[in-house]
Amino acid sequence: MIHWAFYLVICWVLLSLPGNDAGAISPALRQDEIPNPMPLIETTDEVVNFLLLGSDTSNPQNSGRTDVILIVSVHPARGAVAFLSVPRDLYVYIPGWRIQRINTAYAHGEMLQQGQGPALLMETLQYNLGIQINHFARVDFGDFVQIIDAIGGVDIAVDCAIEDWRLRELDLDPTDEANWQMSTLPIGVHHLDGNLALWYARSRRTSSDIDRGQRQQELLRAMWRQIKDLGLLSQLPDIWPQLMDVVETDISLPAFLTLLPLALNLQERQVASYTFRLNADVSDRYSPEGERVLVPKRDAIEQLMRDFLTPPTISQLQSSALSVQITNASGNPDLAQIVADKLTWKGFQIVESVSSSASIQHRTVILDYTGRQKGSGIELLRSTLGLSEEQIVRDPDPARKTDYAVTIGSSYYPCTRNVLPPAQTTP
């Protein structure tokens, strides 16, 4: 099923750069304090878990670190999908070895025996997260760039500007510092080719490993939209040989094809997204080698995994589709798409998006037509957009055509994540 084939090939970001993970850092850890294995999370319905990996190498003789670890949980009976980005710095017990960053498990398995990298990483995830992985797929950064370019690039609504070092020209020597320049991808809607998409996915100079995981999920969604728009979902049998040239996987073509009906009918609101939360799910610590790592909080991780693996009921899928009309009165044409993407990410249904360039207003407001308190989505809507309670106007309307109406003002700042603003604004 080509939908999942391309999900599996988009595993990307690589080459870890120095980050700015926030949070208090506790004293150094010990590597001989091996935790007990996490109980296997039981599920009520059939769930198929895919492990998507991106490695920081293009050398076929070197497996590299899996700096992208993304789990895609598919619920065929419910017609729903969930994403979970696993931080590369997650400090866990690697069975048969020691406590180490999770992005080293794959390479350690390959060192023990060629071809054992995926198995050891899957075992590591089960030991520390209580999740059983069914299949894996892995690409390196060069193949990721090639795949993005092959589908004509992707469109991304950037809600937080990203600033990081980038090669002045792609063919320059990356070992020469003079060949690098500071670059910024500003807030707005951008079309990314493969190299720019890779840069956006792997950057963490002004954000964090956790935030980087969310950007990787954004790129997955963007790839999926592009693939659907190109009508590639029906061409999987024809392109499968070329796909296997750039993807290392244990998944067969027949296994993909069984999920094709789900892929063809999947709506974006049926795709849930999960990331680890700093200080809630993980704590920022130092390893014995002096490296900054993320240590799991066992009880919180267990609840996170239960939420991630619990299939939504039909009623939940229906009730989550609260409708929103967006009016862009900011004077910035890109803000409508940025807001629409943010709300779709949280499960809202965008029924209409209009511009109001002739009537610019300063303040952003939400009109709540539901008149409901219990079961209302107003708090999720407010927090997603980063607005205050004073920016909500309650106007119950039994004859409403939409549940909420958002008017974007010129003062609206869409970056609601922990990302440092860039020092410069030029791309």
N, C-alpha and C positions, 0 to 999 in steps of 0.2 A: 504494500500500500504506500504509494509515493508520498502521501502526506507525512507518514512516520519516517519514511526513508529520508526525507529532507530534514525532518526534525533531528534525525540521528546524525546527519552529516554536518549539522551546524555547530557542533561542539568546537569550540574555537579558542578563546583568549589564552594567552600563553605568556611566556616571558614576564615574570613578576617584576614590577618596578617598585621602588620604595613607596610605602603608603603612609596614610595618616589616620589609622584606626584610632577612634577616640576611646576614652574610658580609662579608669585608674588601673595601673599595672601592679599586680601583686608580686611577692617575692618569687624567685625562681622555683620551678617545679622539679620533682624527682622522676626519673624514668623507670624506677623499679617499683613504683606504686601502681601495679597493674589492676585495673578495675574488673569487676565481675561483668560477664557479657550481659548486654541489654536483652530482656525478654523479647521474643519475636512478637511483633504486633500482629494480632489476628484481625482479619477482615471478614465481613459478612457476605460480600459479593466477590465475584471473580475480579481480580486486579492483575494487570500485567505491568511490571515495572521495568522500564528501560533505563540504562545507565549511559549517559552521553558524556564523552571525554574529549578534551582538547589538550594536546601536548605541546610543550614549548621547544619544539625541535622540528627540523625538516630533514634530519639525518636518519636514513632508514636503519643505520646500525646503532642508533641510540634512541631508546624509547622516550627519554626525557621525563620531565615532571608533568603530571596531569593537573595543570593549573586551572582547568575548567572541569568541574564535576557537577553534572546536572542530572537529576532523577526526574523522569517523566512517568507518572503513574496514570495508566489508562483504565477507565471503568467502562468496558464495552456495554454492559447491560444498562447503564445509566446514561450513556452518551456523553461522558464528561472526562476531562483530563485535568491533572494537577502537575505543576512544576515545583521542584524544590532545588534551589541552588545550595550546594555544600561548599563552604569556604575552603579554599586551598590550605589555609593556615590552621584548620581544625586539628587540635592536638589530641590524638587518639592512640589506642593500642592497636598495633599491627600484628595480628596473630603469628606466633612463631618468631617474632623479632623483638620489638620494644615499642615504647610510646614515642611517636614521632608525628610530624605533619602528615596529614592524610594524602597530600599530593606526592609523597614519596613511595606510597604502597605499591603502585603499579611498577615503577622502576625496580623496586626491590624484588618483586615477583619475577620480573624478567631476568634479573641477575641470578636468581636461584635456578631458573630454567626458562628458556625461551618459550614464550607463549603463555606463561603463568601469571603475567601481570594482571589481566582482567580478573582471574579467579581470586587472587589475593586481595585486590581492591574490593571485589564483591564480598568476600569474607570479612574484610575490615568494616565495611558498611553494616553488615548484619550484626557483627559483634558489638559495635558501638551505637548503632541507631535502631537496631531491631527490625530491619527491613530486608526482605529477600529479593534480590535482583534476578530477573528472568533473562534479560539479554543486555548486551552492551554494543556500543559503536564508538570508534575513536578516529579522529583526524588530527593532523598537525596544522600549524598556522598557514603554511603555504597552500595546502589543499583547501582550507577554509576560504582564503582569498580567491582561489580559483572558482569555488562554488558560487560565491557571491557575484563575481563577475559574470559567470555563466548564465545567471538568471537576470542579468541586467542591473544589478545593484538593488538596494532596498531604500525605502523611505522611512525615516525615523522622526518622530516628534520629540525633540530634546527639551525636557522641562528643567534640567539643571545644566548649566554650561560646564564643559569639561576642558581643563587646561593641562597640557603635558608636553613633554619633549617629543619631537617628530623629525625624522630625516628630511632634510631640505629637498632631496631628490631620491627616488626609490633605488637608483643604481649606485648611490654613494656608499662608501665604506662605513658601516655602522660602528666600527671600532675607533673611528676618528671623531673626537668630540666636536671639532669644528663643523662637522657635517650635520649637526643637530640644531634645531631651533625650537623655541617655545611656541606652541600652537594652541589655539582655542577653537572649540566647536561651540558657538553661542546658542543660547535659547532660541528655538525656532524649528521649522520643519526643513529637514535636509535630506538630500539624496546621497547615499553613501556607496562608493565603489568598494571593492574587496579590501583594499589597503586601509582606507579610512574607517571601514567597519571594524577591522581588526584593531586599529588604534583605539577606537571608541570602546570596544569591548574589553580591552586589556588594561586601559588606563586606571590608575588609582592614586595618582599623585595628589589630587585635591579631594579625594573621597576615601573609600575604604574597600577592602576585599568583599565585604557584604554588599555594599552599594554596587560594586562591579558585577556581582551575581544578578542583580536586578536588571542591569543594562544588557547582560547576556540574554535574559529572558525577553527583553524588549526586542532584541534582534531576532530571536526565534519567532516571535509573533510577526515581525516585519517580513521575514523570509516566507513564513506560511502564507501571508496575504499575497505576496508577489507570486508564489508558486500557484496559488488558486487563480489569480488573475490571468496567469499565462496558460491556464488549462493543463498544467503538467500532471495533475493527479491521475489522469487516465493513461499516461504514457510510461508508467513505471516499468512494465515488462520490457519495453523497447530500450529504456535508458539504464536498466539495471546493470549491464556489464560495465558501462562507463562509470557508474556510481561506485561499483566495487573496486575500481582502479584507485579511488581516493579515500575509501573508507575501510577501516579494519572492523569487522563485525562478525558476530556469530548468528545473525538473523538471516533466515532464508526468505526468498521472494514469496513463496506460498504463505509464510507467516505474516508478512506485510499485507498481502492481499486480503486476508481475513478481516483486517481492520479498515478496509477501504470504505465500506458504507458509513462507518463512524466519521471518518475523515471528511467525506463529502458533505455531511450534514452538520458538522461541528460549527457552533457559533462561538464568537470570542468570549461571550459572557459565560460560556460553559467551560472555560479554561481558568482554573484557579492558580494563583501564584503564591509561593511561600519562600521566605528567606529566614535565615537565622537572625535573631535580634541580639545586638550587643547589650550586655548586662542583664538581659532577660533569659536568653537561651545559652549564651556563651559569655565567658569573662576574658578580659584582655590580660595576658600574663607573659612572663619570660620563661623560655625553655632553659635547661641547664647550659646550653651553648650560648645563651644570651640573646636568642632570637625571640621576637614577639610572636606569640601564638594565641589561638582562641581555644579556651578550655571549655568543654561541654558541661552544662549544668544538668545533671542526670534527670531529675524530675521534670524540668521544663522541656528537655529534649524528648522525653517519652510522650508528653502531651502534644508537642509539635508534630511528632510522627503519627500519632493517632489522628490528629486533625487532618494531616496531609493524606493519610491512607483511607480515611472514612469516605465512602462514596456518597455523593449528595442524593437525597431523595428527589422524586419527581416534583413534590410540592416545594422543596427548597429551590430547585431550579426555576420554577415558575414565579415564586414569590421574590426571588432575587432580582428579577427583571423589572425593577422600578424604572419608570421612564423619565427622561430629562430632556427638556428643550434648552438649547444654548443660544444665547444672543450675544454676539461679539460687538461690544460698544467701546472697545479699548483703543481702536485705531491701529492695532497690530493684527494683521490678517492671520498670522500663524497661531495666535492664542486659542482660537476656536478648536483647531485640531489637537493642540496640546491638551486642552481641558477634556475634549472628547475622549482622547486616548487614556487619560488618567481615570476617568469615570468608567470607561469600558473595562479597564484593568480590574476594577473593583466590582464588576458585575452589573452596572447600570446599563440601561438600554437607551441609546441616544435616538430620539425620534425625529429631531430636527435641529439643524444648526444654521443660523442665519447671521448675516452681518448687518451692522447698523452704523456704517461709516458716517452717515449724515448727522448722527446724534451721539457724539462721544460723551461718555460720562466717566467720572473719576472713580467712583466706588463700585465694588463688586457685591452683588446681592443674590440671595437665593429666595425664590418664592416657593413656599411649601403649600401645595393645594390639597394635601391628603387629609389634614385635620386629625391625623392619628398621632398618638404618643407611643402606645405599645405596638411593636412590629414596624415602627417607622424607620426609614433609612436615612433620616435627616442628619443624624450624628455622623454616620459614615460619609455622607456627602460632604458635610461641613469639614470634617477632619481630612478627607482626601484632598480637598482644595486648599486646605490651610487657612480657612476663614474663621472669624470669631462668631460667637452667638449673636452679637449685635447686627451681623450682616444677614440674618435670617428674618424674613417677613412671612408670617403665617397667615394664609388667606384660604381657608377651607372652601372647596368648590366641588360639590357632589357631581356636577356635570363636567368635570375637568376632562381634557383630552390628554393631559400629561400629569404626572405626579409632582414634578418639580420643574421650575424654570430658573436657569442661571443666566444672569447678565454679567458679562465680564467687563470690568472697568479698566481705565488706563493705568491705574495704580497696582493692578494685579501682578504679583510675582509668583510664578508657578513652581519654583523649586522648594519643595516641602521636605526634602531629604537632607541628611547631614553631609552636604557637599560644600566645600569652601568656594566662595566666588572667585573667579579668575582675576589675576592682577592686570590682565590686558583683555581687550575685547575683539581684537582682530583675528580672523581665522588663520 
